[in-house]
Amino acid sequence: MNQSNKNPKQRFIGQWLFNEIDLNDKLIFDKFSKECEYPATVWSSNFAYLWASSQSRNRKTVWKIIDGMLVPFFYNVHHQYLSLVCLPLGKGDAEHVVKVLYKCMVYCFQLNKLTGNQIYCRIRTINEAQLQFVQSSKEFNQLFDPKKLLGIERHYSIQKLINLAGKEFAYVRRKVNKFHRKYPQAIIRKYNRDTDYQKVMEFNNLWAKQQNESIFDGTYFKEILKYPDELDHIVLVVEIDNQIVGMTSGGCLTTGQSWTCFRKGDHKVEGLSELLLCELVKESYKVNSSIEYMNDGSDLGSQGLIFFKERFRPELNLNRYRVYLKNFNYR
């Protein structure tokens, strides 16, 4: 199904010519994301994640302009099938978004059926606010079938996490204060790619061994830490006695909101996880004082993550969905 092309950043997948995502594409992604008429806030639509994930051998992020909208796809190189990552990006009311979405989903279905390695097509993730937008189109429910995913996407108030005022934030406040009392020698600083990359990789290897479940960020963690400046990505590290014990990353988005991409800390250091999130909020606010929310991604239905994230009193708790085509013969 793949055909060669003179431009190594482009590839035919079936009959359509796609662009393979490149660091230089950030400007065009930012432009189209900013023009969205729906809340372009789903965690996995962020450029840093899309680009870094594409550095995998097996999965590439490809994109194409279709009817004036930028549409990101994931392409499985080994099995040769396409899926949409998120809703089409760019200017367009619900009717137009649904029209573009349908055209892309039908193409994915036809391609996947031809290769025989994937019998359905889908949008991998949209959130509840986006679903409400597309369902305002008369055709959406006739054409598509949304399936609720496990876990809730959490969005925190920037101002409330800067202030940590009142009873509702007493737990977080105590944790952060306890960290400072116990570790007065701790240094919280910005990451330096030239001097910190190897140290953070070593820290990450130790952190991964402490986890009780599989970690799926191996590819994109390394890539984002190589190119934080090019990605406009904030990365903070915490050192105690010259040892990195925690790191976090994320920052401002062109949509006017913000997100947190990674947060990893030595679980033996009490209050570190709370500190990392609060410090990222402060750094993001320094860059853009108009941001309202920080998207901390899904809790994945994990009781531990649910408990942790609810302590930050999320302002928006959005269900997530995977969207499939209706009325297609998948057999």
Buried (B, 14 or more C-beta within 10 A) or exposed (E): EEEEEEEEEEBEBBEBBBBBBEEEBBEBBBEBBBBBEBBBBBBBBBBBBBBBBBBBEEBBBBBBBBBEBBBBBBBBBEEBBBBBBBBBBBEBEBEBBBBBBBEBBBBBBBBBBEBEEBEBBBBBBBBBBBBEBBBBBEBBEEBBEBEEBEBBBBBBBBBBBEEBEEEEBEBBBEBBBBBEEEBEEBEBEEBEEEEBBEBBEEBBEEBBEEEEEEEEBEBBBBBBBEBBEEBBBBBBBBBBEEEBBBBBBBBBBBBBBBBBBBBBBBEEBBBBBBBBBBBBBBBBBEEBEEBBBBBBBBBBEBEEBBEBBBBBBBBBEBBBBBBBBEEBEEE
